[in-house]
Amino acid sequence: MPLSLYLLALAVFAMGTSEFMLAGLLPDIAADLGVTVGAAGALTSAFAIGMAAGAPLMAALARNRPGRASLLGFLLLFAAAHAVGALTTSLPVLLTTRVLAALANAGFLAVALTTAAALVPTGRKGRALAVLLSGTTVATIAGVPGGSVLGALHGWRATFWAVAALCLPAAIGILTGVPGRRAKPGTAAASPLRAELVLLARPRLLLVMLLGALVNAATFASFTFLAPVVTGAGGLDEWWISVALVLFGAGSFAGVTIAGRLSDRRPGLVLAAGGPLLLAGWPAMALLAGEPVALLVLVFVQGTLSFALGGTLITRVLYEAAGAPTMAGSYSIAALNTGAAAGPLIAAATLGTGAGELGPLWTSGLLVAVALLLALPFRHVITAGERGTAMTFLRRRSRYRQHSGST
């Protein structure tokens, strides 16, 4: 694999760290800016809103413009947003920087996925994409807890500066190792945009996107406010926040692995087995939050189940949107981040109630319950063609490429 690919993965790592890092920084940010933790939680929603809106928009704008200039522009905007965020003392300004960083993140991913495949021979494209996307998974395991530790030692602003600094070697890699040419006519990037957008009217696609959004809303409702649970109801020292984040990250890695193995052929099994367990896990965490060992175990379990179900549902989005080769990925990103935006906002409203810091956990349970009740009468949509979905998807892509090559 070329060095420039790993430097692109480093940028994805920085962006993944930025997306998730606020879970360990919210109390400090709230105290520094003189706002409530619930108000500071809007920062997570702001980033998710930027990703949800930016993914389709940036994917459409960058469809025919892969290469050095686009990647470098998005990366520099992302770094600048974090530099401004590290300097500001205003919550509205910080919210604005989060939206801008999310738009840059969405644009970077839209171009990087195409560029990564172009950097290697045809037979190694799958491995190249795996290297690129590994940045996000590593971020949940190492970047987010590391950012939490850095924030505890030197303040939350140091974490923002660290994310900006991580972009610099990636920028050098883009300048030296990424070609500046645009997409060639006749490739997937040249497909009619209107034809791909029409797929959004399909009820099956909209249903699976809604389910994915609900599960991810549940995930972020609790993940965003995990720090107050650990130090409040759990009665643990601030350093245990990093431990909880590592456990959640390890669980997310396990969940993504499970989804990767089963979501193609056995999505019904993942949903049928994991759905009820995920539903039971959130209220169990609320009830057992005062028991540190049980709390930490459930953090890992819920991370696993959340990402196993979320990953499976998003895979179904890609299959349902197989006719949109350049926009399907943005549909899945939009669904995930719509949930990531809504979850913390709903959870924040419960912090001032009698549930206190445990309110987000109960909120997550309710959101999963809604998803399962919605999925039950339409379960045939999730499991339709369960055994042959992968081959169907590949056949559709093959027919599309043959048609593109003949026009």
Salt bridges, closest charged atoms under 4 A:
ASP32 OD2 - ARG157 NH2 2.93
GLU196 OE2 - ARG63 NH2 3.27
GLU320 OE1 - ARG202 NH2 3.43
GLU320 OE2 - ARG204 NH2 3.13
GLU386 OE2 - ARG266 NE 3.43
